Amino acid sequence: MNLFTKNTILALALAFVFTGQANAAFLPVCSRTPAVRDQLSKLLTKTCETITENDLLTLKRVAVDGKKIAVFLADDFSGLKNLEILNLNRNLFTELPEGFFNDLANLKTLVIIGGKLKHLPDDFLLQTPLMEHIHVFRLSIRTLSESALSRLENLKNLQDIDLDKTIQEPELIRLKKIFPSNGRVQLILN
């Protein structure tokens, strides 16, 4: 191993130790799901080849609704660290990959209405502590994982959550206990 390689490895290791985490993956915009790529290009009025990570930091709202997206990549929204509103309405995807929300620490509103989504990823809400509004209904979701329910309960800024009333009874009972009708969070079952 040459000196350059040793120094590079040492620098990366020190960066990990001091930050407590490795850098999130950044997927070049041209490599993203076509509808996401096209929407980012449109919002930034740039070609995908010229969009930088700094450009993505300027975006606060992204909507890729009604684009017939069947599959998202885990890093489709990487680099959007300041994103506050994400709209994925009326698409064809049945699941979201683990890590899908990793770079979205400032996300406040998630909207997924009308589609084929069957379940939320196990790491749902893990990286989105500022979430205020969750609108996830007219879908095929019937269960919520224990970890998602726990994270919902611990969201400090959550104001409202819209879900399908067809969620299975144990989860509905827990949701109603976590979010009573006279509580700070409005639980809406559609």
Backbone hydrogen bonds, N-H to C=O, Kabsch-Sander energy under -0.5 kcal/mol:
donor,donor_aa,acceptor,acceptor_aa,energy
6,K,2,N,-2.2
7,N,3,L,-2.6
8,T,4,F,-2.4
9,I,5,T,-2.5
10,L,6,K,-2.4
11,A,7,N,-2.5
12,L,8,T,-2.3
13,A,9,I,-2.4
14,L,10,L,-2.6
15,A,11,A,-2.3
16,F,12,L,-2.2
17,V,13,A,-2.5
18,F,14,L,-2.7
19,T,15,A,-2.0
20,G,16,F,-2.2
27,L,25,A,-0.6
31,S,28,P,-2.0
32,R,29,V,-1.5
36,V,33,T,-0.8
37,R,33,T,-2.9
38,D,34,P,-2.8
39,Q,35,A,-2.0
40,L,36,V,-2.7
41,S,37,R,-2.3
42,K,38,D,-2.3
43,L,39,Q,-2.8
44,L,40,L,-2.2
45,T,41,S,-0.9
46,K,41,S,-1.6
50,T,47,T,-1.4
51,I,47,T,-0.6
51,I,48,C,-0.8
56,L,52,T,-1.8
57,L,53,E,-1.3
58,T,55,D,-1.6
59,L,56,L,-1.4
62,V,85,I,-2.3
64,V,87,N,-2.8
66,G,89,N,-2.5
67,K,64,V,-0.5
68,K,90,R,-0.7
76,D,73,L,-1.7
78,S,75,D,-1.8
80,L,77,F,-1.5
81,K,79,G,-1.1
83,L,80,L,-1.7
84,E,60,K,-3.1
85,I,60,K,-2.2
86,L,109,T,-2.4
87,N,62,V,-2.4
88,L,86,L,-0.5
88,L,111,V,-3.3
90,R,113,I,-2.2
90,R,114,G,-1.2
92,L,69,I,-1.2
93,F,69,I,-1.3
94,T,70,A,-0.6
100,F,97,P,-1.8
102,N,99,G,-1.5
104,L,101,F,-1.9
107,L,104,L,-1.8
108,K,84,E,-2.6
109,T,84,E,-2.6
110,L,133,H,-2.4
111,V,86,L,-2.5
112,I,135,H,-3.3
114,G,137,F,-2.0
115,G,138,R,-1.7
116,K,91,N,-0.6
116,K,93,F,-0.6
118,K,94,T,-3.1
119,H,94,T,-0.8
124,F,121,P,-2.1
126,L,123,D,-2.2
128,T,125,L,-0.7
130,L,105,A,-0.6
131,M,128,T,-1.3
132,E,108,K,-2.9
133,H,108,K,-2.9
134,I,160,D,-2.1
135,H,110,L,-3.0
135,H,133,H,-0.5
136,V,134,I,-0.6
136,V,162,D,-2.6
137,F,112,I,-1.0
140,S,117,L,-2.3
142,R,118,K,-0.8
149,L,145,S,-2.3
150,S,146,E,-2.3
151,R,147,S,-2.4
152,L,148,A,-2.5
153,E,149,L,-2.1
154,N,150,S,-1.3
155,L,151,R,-0.7
155,L,152,L,-1.1
156,K,154,N,-0.6
159,Q,132,E,-3.3
160,D,132,E,-1.8
161,I,186,Q,-2.5
162,D,134,I,-3.4
163,L,161,I,-0.5
163,L,188,I,-2.5
164,D,136,V,-0.6
167,I,164,D,-1.2
168,Q,142,R,-3.7
171,E,168,Q,-0.6
172,L,168,Q,-2.1
173,I,169,E,-2.8
174,R,170,P,-2.0
175,L,171,E,-2.9
176,K,172,L,-2.5
177,K,173,I,-1.7
178,I,174,R,-2.9
179,F,175,L,-3.0
183,G,180,P,-2.3
186,Q,159,Q,-2.9
187,L,185,V,-0.7
188,I,161,I,-2.9
188,I,186,Q,-0.6
189,L,187,L,-0.5
190,N,163,L,-3.0
190,N,188,I,-0.6
